[in-house]
Amino acid sequence: MTPQHTTPVLKDLNIDNITANTIAINSQGSDARMQYLMERLVTHMHDFARETRLSTKEWMAALNFLVQVGQISSDVRHEFILLSDILGLSLLVDAIDHPKPPGATEGSLLGPFHTHEAESITDGESMSSDPKGEPCIVIGSVKDAQGNPISGVKVDIWETDSTGHYDVQYNERDGPDGRCYMHSDDNGTFWFKAIVPVPYPIPHDGPVGQLLKLLNRHPWRPSHMHFMLEKEGWDHLITAVYLRGDPYETSDAVFGVKESLIVEFTPADQSTAKQYNVAVGTKVLRQDFILVSKEEADALKDKNALEAMASLGRRMKLVDHLPVPDLD
Amino acid sequence: MTPQHTTPVLKDLNIDNITANTIAINSQGSDARMQYLMERLVTHMHDFARETRLSTKEWMAALNFLVQVGQISSDVRHEFILLSDILGLSLLVDAIDHPKPPGATEGSLLGPFHTHEAESITDGESMSSDPKGEPCIVIGSVKDAQGNPISGVKVDIWETDSTGHYDVQYNERDGPDGRCYMHSDDNGTFWFKAIVPVPYPIPHDGPVGQLLKLLNRHPWRPSHMHFMLEKEGWDHLITAVYLRGDPYETSDAVFGVKESLIVEFTPADQSTAKQYNVAVGTKVLRQDFILVSKEEADALKDKNALEAMASLGRRMKLVDHLPVPDLD
């Protein structure tokens, strides 16, 4: 047995020794990654309490808040994702887990509204049935860093209706709407009909909304459309496109906007209208998605992880591209 | 407006700048304490993700775990307190918020089973109706550091039944049992009948139990009886007494045991038996509780807080004995 695995004597624990002892008792298992996660979690959680001199009253209020976050959650509402979103954690985790070399399409956060029930559509079909939305078409392509088309990519797309609500936010609904998935064709392209996205507030009738209010923050997201692209051999891309000039362009409640993801819908000229069989003037978005190979993404992730570990001064190794203590 | 309150431009956020921007947007309100708590929370949460290179899969698993913790919680089961307990946070917060000078009775954690529905009893009454428990009496006194009795202290007491379950753990129950509150008399004393505490596992049929299992930890707490003492002018004392020789004396799943809180129940001699009208040999615990004046506890808390802030190198002041940034 290494010293790390000696069972600690859990008695007379106080402000100064509780952290080391909690870490020690959490280190009896065989999962090195789990142990590292718990060690960092306990360290940060305890440091937080020590640095803020957290009071019993504040601690209780926080735990009651977390109960509420859990209890308002359901199959179609994940309030903990929302909480993670407004605290910048979601954006950060995507940035860590899916690093992008220059030229690749940048990522954005998943948000709480992705579902696995979207239906497959083919080129030219509509993913929104909302008659009040402003019609548009999206002409997409998927390429690698060298500009070669990538076919057979599953593209998941979701957006709100014209009132700023996702299908799952309605108690009564007849199945998925405002969401679909497609596959890029042999030329790496796909196109579909949708509605021009609108800004909307994230759900703020629950505990996350109360927290935003306490922090004097608004709940709005700028107009956007979500995309998720996946194909074996390519790094999973979760992203979104944002409309230029949106009133919330620089104050997204969940920090998703990147300059490279800001787009403009332009009116279809005669040639485009004819090609896609839509009225002249219909709003058109042309969007290229540049994927990163799994290999390149993993190499970049490993490099970033090793640099981060070195800056911590820890002896670590990577297992499945994730750091674990190197005890050998 | 101070520079701290300039609205940040939330765009192009990445691993390196997301934290500062999240803190900036959280600093638009007027509650300085809330801002400080959020600043430390966001910093630690983001550092945790950066230091572990938290993956999207792990992040999602953690958020789903937290949903479960919230959803199993109810009026009579607070799984987030339990989670805080097994991570050492509860013990730590009590130690920070209720520091004890030498000689004072040490604190222990509240745990998830305190309720506000206990009934008042008077000297000599029983707080447990369990016929299978080993009968005992507890003879308590409440004193100040100089040994002067403190009268009129509300003493809240709770323990499990002989099977190791609190009343609230039974779906069908006829009101409170194994819990009561009393007041110390003019001599600072109180006494009651109860049953000798037994070891028990914390509820481990939920997500916290799953986590313990993953960490290869047992869920047991050593035999103990909870006490909470409160009176205006005295620092709130949350504590417990633990039975010497318990098999879990040095491995309490929630870190509550302190040597000074370990007690022995001894058989009543003839004189004691006569005085308290119990059978000779009945188990007796005599326990003094030494309270700290609110003034002394606050002074100690302030001193500890200022030392902690100094070690952080931050310019802070104390408001209501809690640190907030000193922006003047």
Interface residues (C-beta under 8 A of the other chain):
Chain A: T7 V9 L10 K11 D12 L13 N14 I15 I18 T19 N21 T22 I25 N26 Q28 G29 S30 D31 M34 Y36 L37 M38 R40 L41 V42 H44 M45 H46 D47 F48 A49 R50 E51 T52 R53 L54 S55 T56 E58 W59 L63 N64 L66 V67 Q68 V69 G70 Q71 S73 H78 E79 F80 I81 S84 L87 G88 L89 S90 L91 L92 V93 D94 A95 I96 D97 H98 L214 L215 N216 R217 H236 E249 T250 S251 D252 F255 V257 K258 E259 K301 N304 A305 A308 L312 L322 P323
Chain B: T7 V9 L10 K11 D12 L13 N14 I15 I18 T19 N21 T22 I25 N26 Q28 G29 S30 D31 M34 Y36 L37 M38 R40 L41 V42 H44 M45 H46 D47 F48 A49 R50 E51 T52 R53 L54 S55 T56 E58 W59 L63 N64 L66 V67 Q68 V69 G70 Q71 S73 H78 E79 F80 I81 S84 L87 G88 L89 S90 L91 L92 V93 D94 A95 I96 D97 H98 L214 L215 N216 R217 H236 E249 T250 S251 D252 F255 V257 K258 E259 K301 N304 A305 A308 L312 L322 P323
